């Protein structure tokens, strides 16, 4: 019993001391991981990552590795963005032109487990990443020329980033943004960059001076044009303005003379444009006048057509009136002329139906005709001076035969006798002595040869 009491007296202080030691150790070895860090703790049989957004939390106990079973090893890696600066790195372009560059890269650990397997600490990780960056920069810059590298820095930063992307994944690291080509300069003893910069600077200066000169030239030209416009408006084409302007231009010099020439060119173009505008206005006015004349002519034509139609209508109506009057007059005259005819027709009808009256009328007309014929025969005999020798028993019969000479039968017989006598040789000789010859006689368009007796009165018997 006493032994137990003695043991208890000894054990109680021991456990108390042990508890105090454990409590002190717990406080001393307790670790809280910062928000921008990840601690990879390697236990005896497993590896656990502690930190913000980690499934195991951000608090652990870092027991010394020499403690059996409980001892651990820890790798601390940052999860925040960090940068690597490649300062004064000597590189070459495609033509083996040497130069130095400053490159800055921005990374972050995206897989702490893979990164912990590759390196033991951040310094070693940065060293490895630096080598990767150097290889990418050297490879990309060697594929182009220095002029393009200086002009397109952003493009080469993108190419650097794309070149290291696959290698960074093997280290559990990712790029935060594109790498930046901060500076390009000459190496010791080289003046390539300086010469390129001098060339660019001189080119920029040349462009600047050319632009300034052009602007000054435009300003002077504008001032001259404004002054000339003011002078022209004030003095209204007075010769003294031109004389003073010419005197001033002679004093200015070659530069202002060139400006004046440009002003004159502009004035010429302005005059040509004004003339073109006036020509267009004249052409337009001529077209308008032409259109007006065409409209007037068309109106006059239509007026004349309307008047002509009116006159035609009037003439047609007058002609119809005249025709109507003529027809009426003709009908009246026809009626007047037909009245005696109608009467005669009626008389003829009456005569045609009365045989005794017809004989009476025929006898009267025969007596009238005999009286006229006898008188005419007597006149003919007196003019002809014909001596009638009648061989008949009665004188009346002899006279009747002579009278046959004045009939168609007597004339035909007499012509036949003369024609037959002319056909005989003796008849031709006799007629020739009497002066009668064959002469062509034209009868109703045809030529005939007949014997024509001389018109000498002494030859008549």
C-alpha positions as CSV (number, residue, x, y, z in Angstrom):
1,X,0.0,0.0,0.0
2,X,2.8,2.3,0.9
3,X,4.5,1.4,-2.4
4,X,1.5,2.4,-4.4
5,X,1.3,5.6,-2.5
6,X,4.9,6.3,-3.1
7,X,4.5,5.5,-6.8
8,X,1.6,7.8,-7.1
9,X,3.6,10.5,-5.5
10,X,6.2,10.0,-8.1
11,X,3.8,9.5,-11.1
12,X,1.7,12.5,-10.6
13,X,4.5,15.0,-11.0
14,X,5.8,13.1,-14.0
15,X,2.4,13.2,-15.9
16,X,2.0,16.8,-15.0
17,X,5.4,17.6,-16.4
18,X,4.7,15.4,-19.4
19,X,1.4,17.2,-20.0
20,X,3.1,20.6,-19.7
21,X,5.8,19.5,-22.2
22,X,3.2,18.2,-24.6
23,X,1.2,21.4,-24.4
24,X,4.4,23.4,-24.9
25,X,5.4,21.3,-27.9
26,X,1.9,21.6,-29.4
27,X,2.1,25.4,-29.2
28,X,5.6,25.5,-30.4
29,X,5.2,23.2,-33.4
30,X,1.7,24.3,-34.5
31,X,1.7,25.9,-37.9
32,X,-0.9,28.2,-39.6
33,X,-0.3,28.4,-43.4
34,X,-0.5,32.0,-44.8
35,X,-3.1,32.7,-47.5
36,X,-0.5,33.0,-50.2
37,X,1.4,29.8,-49.4
38,X,0.9,26.1,-49.5
39,X,2.7,23.7,-47.2
40,X,3.1,20.2,-48.5
41,X,3.6,18.0,-45.4
42,X,5.1,14.6,-45.9
43,X,4.1,12.0,-43.3
44,X,5.3,8.5,-42.9
45,X,2.8,7.1,-45.4
46,X,1.1,10.0,-47.0
47,X,1.5,13.6,-48.3
48,X,-1.0,16.3,-47.4
49,X,-1.2,19.9,-48.7
50,X,-2.3,22.6,-46.2
51,X,-3.4,26.1,-47.2
52,X,-6.3,28.2,-48.3
53,X,-8.9,26.3,-50.3
54,X,-7.2,23.1,-49.4
55,X,-9.3,20.2,-48.3
56,X,-7.2,19.5,-45.3
57,X,-7.3,23.0,-44.0
58,X,-4.5,25.5,-43.3
59,X,-3.4,24.3,-39.8
60,X,-1.0,21.4,-39.0
61,X,1.7,20.4,-36.5
62,X,5.2,20.3,-37.8
63,X,6.8,17.7,-35.6
64,X,10.5,17.3,-36.1
65,X,11.4,14.6,-38.5
66,X,13.6,12.8,-35.9
67,X,10.5,12.0,-33.8
68,X,9.5,8.5,-34.6
69,X,6.1,8.0,-36.2
70,X,5.1,11.6,-35.8
71,X,8.0,13.3,-37.5
72,X,7.2,15.1,-40.8
73,X,9.0,17.0,-43.6
74,X,7.6,20.2,-45.0
75,X,8.0,21.9,-48.4
76,X,6.7,25.5,-48.6
77,X,5.6,26.9,-51.9
78,X,3.9,30.2,-52.8
79,X,0.6,30.2,-54.5
80,X,0.6,33.9,-55.2
81,X,1.9,35.4,-58.4
82,X,5.6,35.8,-58.6
83,X,7.9,37.2,-61.3
84,X,11.2,36.2,-62.7
85,X,13.4,38.8,-64.3
86,X,16.0,37.8,-66.9
87,X,18.4,40.8,-66.9
88,X,21.1,41.4,-69.5
89,X,20.6,38.1,-71.3
90,X,22.8,37.9,-74.4
91,X,21.0,36.7,-77.4
92,X,21.4,36.5,-81.2
93,X,18.9,37.2,-84.0
94,X,18.6,35.1,-87.2
95,X,21.6,36.8,-88.8
96,X,23.8,36.2,-85.6
97,X,23.7,39.8,-84.6
98,X,24.4,40.0,-80.9
99,X,22.3,42.1,-78.4
100,X,21.1,42.0,-74.9
101,X,17.5,41.8,-73.6
102,X,15.7,42.1,-70.3
103,X,12.7,39.8,-70.0
104,X,10.1,39.6,-67.2
105,X,7.8,36.6,-66.7
106,X,4.9,36.2,-64.3
107,X,4.0,32.8,-62.9
108,X,2.0,31.1,-60.2
109,X,1.9,27.5,-59.0
110,X,-1.3,25.8,-60.1
111,X,-0.6,22.3,-58.9
112,X,1.3,22.2,-55.6
113,X,1.6,18.4,-55.6
114,X,3.4,18.3,-58.9
115,X,5.6,21.2,-57.9
116,X,6.5,19.5,-54.6
117,X,7.6,16.4,-56.5
118,X,9.9,18.5,-58.8
119,X,11.6,20.8,-56.3
120,X,12.4,21.1,-52.6
121,X,11.9,24.8,-52.2
122,X,11.0,28.0,-54.0
123,X,14.6,29.0,-54.8
124,X,15.1,25.7,-56.7
125,X,11.8,26.2,-58.5
126,X,12.7,29.7,-59.6
127,X,16.1,28.4,-60.8
128,X,14.5,25.8,-62.9
129,X,11.9,28.2,-64.3
130,X,14.7,30.7,-65.1
131,X,16.4,28.1,-67.3
132,X,13.2,27.4,-69.1
133,X,12.7,31.1,-69.8
134,X,16.2,31.5,-71.1
135,X,15.8,28.6,-73.5
136,X,12.5,29.9,-74.8
137,X,13.9,33.5,-75.3
138,X,17.0,32.2,-77.1
139,X,15.0,30.0,-79.4
140,X,12.4,32.6,-80.3
141,X,14.8,35.5,-80.8
142,X,17.0,33.4,-83.0
143,X,14.2,32.9,-85.5
144,X,13.8,36.6,-86.5
145,X,15.8,39.8,-87.2
146,X,16.7,42.6,-84.8
147,X,14.6,45.2,-86.7
148,X,11.4,43.2,-86.2
149,X,12.3,42.3,-82.6
150,X,12.6,46.0,-81.8
151,X,9.4,46.9,-83.6
152,X,7.1,44.1,-82.3
153,X,8.0,43.5,-78.7
154,X,4.4,42.4,-77.8
155,X,4.4,39.7,-80.5
156,X,7.6,38.2,-79.1
157,X,6.3,38.3,-75.6
158,X,3.4,36.1,-76.8
159,X,5.8,33.8,-78.5
160,X,7.9,33.4,-75.3
161,X,4.8,32.5,-73.3
162,X,3.6,30.0,-75.9
163,X,7.0,28.4,-76.0
164,X,7.2,27.7,-72.2
165,X,3.6,26.7,-71.6
166,X,4.0,23.0,-72.1
167,X,7.2,22.8,-70.0
168,X,5.6,24.8,-67.2
169,X,2.7,22.3,-66.9
170,X,5.3,19.6,-66.1
171,X,6.4,21.7,-63.1
172,X,2.9,22.4,-62.0
173,X,3.3,26.1,-62.9
174,X,1.2,28.3,-65.1
175,X,1.7,31.8,-66.7
176,X,-0.3,34.6,-65.2
177,X,0.1,36.8,-68.3
178,X,2.3,37.1,-71.3
179,X,6.0,37.5,-70.8
180,X,7.3,41.0,-71.5
181,X,10.3,42.0,-73.5
182,X,11.3,44.9,-71.3
183,X,14.5,46.2,-73.1
184,X,16.8,45.6,-76.0
185,X,20.3,47.0,-76.0
186,X,23.8,46.4,-77.4
187,X,26.3,44.1,-75.9
188,X,29.7,45.3,-75.0
189,X,31.6,46.6,-78.1
190,X,28.5,46.4,-80.3
191,X,26.6,49.4,-81.8
192,X,23.9,47.6,-83.7
193,X,21.0,48.8,-81.6
194,X,22.5,52.3,-81.4
195,X,22.7,52.5,-85.2
196,X,19.2,51.2,-85.6
197,X,17.9,53.7,-83.1
198,X,19.8,56.4,-84.8
199,X,18.3,55.5,-88.1
200,X,14.8,55.4,-86.6
201,X,15.5,58.7,-84.9
202,X,16.7,60.3,-88.0
203,X,13.7,58.9,-89.9
204,X,11.3,60.2,-87.3
205,X,13.1,63.6,-87.3
206,X,12.9,63.7,-91.1
207,X,9.2,62.9,-91.1
208,X,8.7,65.5,-88.3
209,X,10.6,68.2,-90.1
210,X,8.8,67.3,-93.4
211,X,5.5,67.5,-91.6
212,X,6.4,70.8,-89.9
213,X,7.6,72.2,-93.2
214,X,4.4,71.1,-95.0
215,X,2.3,72.6,-92.2
216,X,4.2,75.8,-92.3
217,X,3.9,75.9,-96.1
218,X,0.1,75.3,-95.8
219,X,-0.2,78.0,-93.1
220,X,1.7,80.5,-95.3
221,X,-0.3,79.6,-98.3
222,X,-3.5,80.0,-96.3
223,X,-2.3,83.3,-95.0
224,X,-1.4,84.5,-98.5
225,X,-4.8,83.4,-99.8
226,X,-6.7,85.1,-96.9
227,X,-4.7,88.3,-97.4
228,X,-5.3,88.3,-101.1
229,X,-9.0,87.7,-100.6
230,X,-9.2,90.6,-98.2
231,X,-7.2,92.9,-100.6
232,X,-9.4,91.9,-103.5
233,X,-12.6,92.7,-101.5
234,X,-11.3,96.0,-100.3
235,X,-9.8,97.4,-103.4
236,X,-12.0,95.8,-106.1
237,X,-9.6,95.0,-108.8
238,X,-7.5,98.1,-108.5
239,X,-4.1,97.9,-110.1
240,X,-2.3,99.3,-107.1
241,X,-3.1,96.2,-105.2
242,X,-1.4,94.0,-107.8
243,X,1.6,96.4,-107.8
244,X,2.0,96.3,-104.1
245,X,1.6,92.6,-103.9
246,X,4.1,92.1,-106.7
247,X,6.6,94.4,-104.8
248,X,6.1,92.5,-101.6
249,X,6.5,89.1,-103.3
250,X,9.8,90.2,-104.9
251,X,11.1,91.1,-101.4
252,X,10.1,87.9,-99.8
253,X,12.4,85.5,-101.7
254,X,12.5,82.2,-103.4
255,X,10.3,80.4,-100.8
256,X,7.5,82.9,-101.0
257,X,7.7,82.9,-104.8
258,X,7.1,79.2,-104.7
259,X,4.2,79.8,-102.4
260,X,2.9,82.4,-104.8
261,X,3.2,80.0,-107.7
262,X,1.1,77.5,-105.7
263,X,-1.4,80.3,-105.0
264,X,-1.6,81.1,-108.7
265,X,-2.1,77.4,-109.4
266,X,-4.9,77.4,-106.9
267,X,-6.4,80.5,-108.5
268,X,-6.2,79.0,-111.9
269,X,-8.0,75.9,-110.6
270,X,-10.6,78.1,-109.0
271,X,-11.2,80.1,-112.2
272,X,-11.4,76.9,-114.1
273,X,-14.0,75.6,-111.7
274,X,-15.9,78.9,-111.8
275,X,-15.8,78.7,-115.6
276,X,-17.0,75.1,-115.4
277,X,-19.8,76.1,-113.1
278,X,-20.7,79.0,-115.5
279,X,-20.6,76.7,-118.4
280,X,-22.9,74.2,-116.6
281,X,-25.2,77.1,-115.8
282,X,-25.2,78.3,-119.4
283,X,-25.8,74.8,-120.7
284,X,-28.6,74.4,-118.1
285,X,-30.1,77.8,-119.2
286,X,-29.8,76.8,-122.8
287,X,-31.6,73.5,-122.1
288,X,-34.3,75.4,-120.1
289,X,-34.7,77.9,-123.0
290,X,-34.8,75.0,-125.5
291,X,-37.4,73.3,-123.4
292,X,-39.4,76.5,-123.2
293,X,-39.2,77.0,-127.0
294,X,-40.2,73.4,-127.5
295,X,-43.2,73.9,-125.2
296,X,-44.1,77.1,-126.9
297,X,-43.7,75.5,-130.3
298,X,-45.8,72.5,-129.2
299,X,-48.4,74.9,-127.8
300,X,-48.3,76.9,-131.1
301,X,-48.6,73.7,-133.0
302,X,-51.5,72.5,-131.0
303,X,-53.1,76.0,-131.3
304,X,-52.7,75.9,-135.1
305,X,-54.0,72.3,-135.2
306,X,-57.0,73.4,-133.1
307,X,-57.5,76.4,-135.4
308,X,-57.1,74.3,-138.5
309,X,-59.5,71.7,-137.2
310,X,-61.9,74.6,-136.5
311,X,-61.5,76.1,-139.9
312,X,-61.8,72.6,-141.5
313,X,-64.9,72.0,-139.6
314,X,-66.2,75.5,-140.6
315,X,-65.2,74.8,-144.3
316,X,-66.8,71.4,-144.1
317,X,-70.0,72.9,-142.8
318,X,-69.8,75.7,-145.5
319,X,-69.2,73.1,-148.1
320,X,-72.1,71.1,-146.8
321,X,-74.3,74.2,-146.9
322,X,-73.1,75.0,-150.4
323,X,-73.7,71.4,-151.5
324,X,-77.1,71.5,-149.9
325,X,-77.9,74.7,-151.7
326,X,-76.4,73.4,-154.9
327,X,-78.4,70.2,-154.6
328,X,-81.5,72.2,-153.9
329,X,-80.8,74.5,-156.9
330,X,-80.0,71.5,-159.1
331,X,-83.1,69.8,-158.1
332,X,-85.1,73.0,-158.9
333,X,-83.4,73.4,-162.3
334,X,-83.8,69.7,-162.9
335,X,-87.5,70.0,-162.1
336,X,-87.7,73.1,-164.4
337,X,-85.9,71.3,-167.2
338,X,-87.9,68.2,-166.8
339,X,-91.2,70.1,-167.0
340,X,-91.0,70.7,-170.8
341,X,-89.6,67.2,-171.3
342,X,-92.4,65.8,-169.3
343,X,-94.8,67.8,-171.4
344,X,-93.2,66.6,-174.6
345,X,-93.3,63.0,-173.2
346,X,-97.0,63.5,-172.6
347,X,-97.4,65.0,-176.1
348,X,-95.4,62.1,-177.6
349,X,-97.6,59.6,-175.8
350,X,-100.6,61.4,-177.2
351,X,-99.1,61.5,-180.7
352,X,-98.1,57.9,-180.6
353,X,-101.6,56.9,-179.9
354,X,-103.1,59.1,-182.9
355,X,-102.1,57.7,-186.3
356,X,-103.8,60.4,-188.4
357,X,-102.1,63.2,-186.4
358,X,-98.8,61.5,-186.9
359,X,-99.2,61.5,-190.8
360,X,-100.2,65.1,-190.6
361,X,-97.1,66.0,-188.7
362,X,-94.8,63.9,-191.0
363,X,-96.2,65.7,-194.1
364,X,-95.6,69.1,-192.6
365,X,-92.0,68.3,-191.6
366,X,-91.4,66.8,-195.2
367,X,-92.6,70.0,-196.8
368,X,-90.4,72.1,-194.5
369,X,-87.4,69.9,-195.4
370,X,-88.1,70.0,-199.1
371,X,-88.3,73.7,-199.1
372,X,-85.0,74.0,-197.2
373,X,-83.2,71.4,-199.4
374,X,-84.5,73.0,-202.6
375,X,-83.4,76.4,-201.6
376,X,-79.9,75.2,-200.7
377,X,-79.6,73.3,-204.0
378,X,-80.5,76.4,-206.0
379,X,-78.0,78.4,-204.1
380,X,-75.3,75.7,-204.9
381,X,-76.1,75.7,-208.6
382,X,-75.9,79.5,-208.8
383,X,-72.4,79.5,-207.2
384,X,-71.1,76.5,-209.2
385,X,-71.9,78.0,-212.6
386,X,-72.8,74.6,-213.9
387,X,-74.3,74.2,-217.3
388,X,-76.7,71.3,-217.5
389,X,-77.2,69.6,-220.8
390,X,-80.1,67.3,-220.4
391,X,-80.4,64.4,-222.8
392,X,-83.7,63.4,-221.4
393,X,-87.1,63.8,-222.8
394,X,-88.1,66.1,-220.0
395,X,-85.9,68.9,-218.6
396,X,-87.0,68.0,-215.2
397,X,-85.4,64.6,-215.4
398,X,-82.1,66.2,-216.6
399,X,-82.2,68.6,-213.7
400,X,-82.9,65.7,-211.4
401,X,-79.7,63.9,-212.7
402,X,-77.6,67.1,-212.2
403,X,-79.0,67.4,-208.7
404,X,-77.6,63.9,-208.1
405,X,-74.1,65.5,-208.2
406,X,-74.8,67.1,-204.9
407,X,-75.9,63.9,-203.2
408,X,-73.6,61.4,-201.6
409,X,-74.2,59.0,-204.4
410,X,-73.2,61.5,-207.1
411,X,-70.1,62.5,-205.2
412,X,-69.0,58.8,-204.8
413,X,-69.6,58.1,-208.5
414,X,-67.7,61.2,-209.6
415,X,-64.7,60.3,-207.3
416,X,-64.6,56.8,-208.7
417,X,-64.6,58.1,-212.2
418,X,-61.7,60.5,-211.6
419,X,-59.7,57.8,-209.8
420,X,-60.2,55.3,-212.7
421,X,-59.2,58.0,-215.3
422,X,-56.0,58.8,-213.3
423,X,-54.9,55.2,-213.3
424,X,-54.8,55.1,-217.1
425,X,-51.6,56.4,-218.9
426,X,-53.5,58.8,-220.9
427,X,-55.4,60.0,-217.8
428,X,-52.1,60.6,-215.9
429,X,-50.7,62.7,-218.8
430,X,-53.9,64.8,-219.0
431,X,-54.1,65.3,-215.3
432,X,-50.4,66.2,-215.2
433,X,-50.9,68.9,-217.8
434,X,-53.9,70.2,-215.8
435,X,-51.5,70.5,-212.7
436,X,-53.1,67.6,-210.7
437,X,-50.6,65.4,-208.9
438,X,-50.7,62.5,-206.4
439,X,-50.5,64.0,-202.9
440,X,-50.8,62.3,-199.6
441,X,-54.0,62.9,-197.8
442,X,-54.3,62.1,-194.2
443,X,-57.7,60.7,-193.2
444,X,-58.3,60.0,-189.5
445,X,-54.7,59.3,-188.7
446,X,-53.9,57.2,-191.8
447,X,-51.9,58.4,-195.0
448,X,-53.6,57.8,-198.4
449,X,-52.5,58.8,-201.9
450,X,-55.4,60.4,-203.8
451,X,-55.6,62.6,-206.9
452,X,-56.4,66.1,-206.0
453,X,-57.8,68.4,-208.7
454,X,-56.3,71.8,-209.0
455,X,-58.3,74.6,-207.4
456,X,-58.0,76.7,-210.5
457,X,-61.5,78.0,-211.4
458,X,-60.8,77.9,-215.1
459,X,-60.5,74.2,-215.0
460,X,-64.1,73.7,-214.0
461,X,-66.7,72.9,-216.6
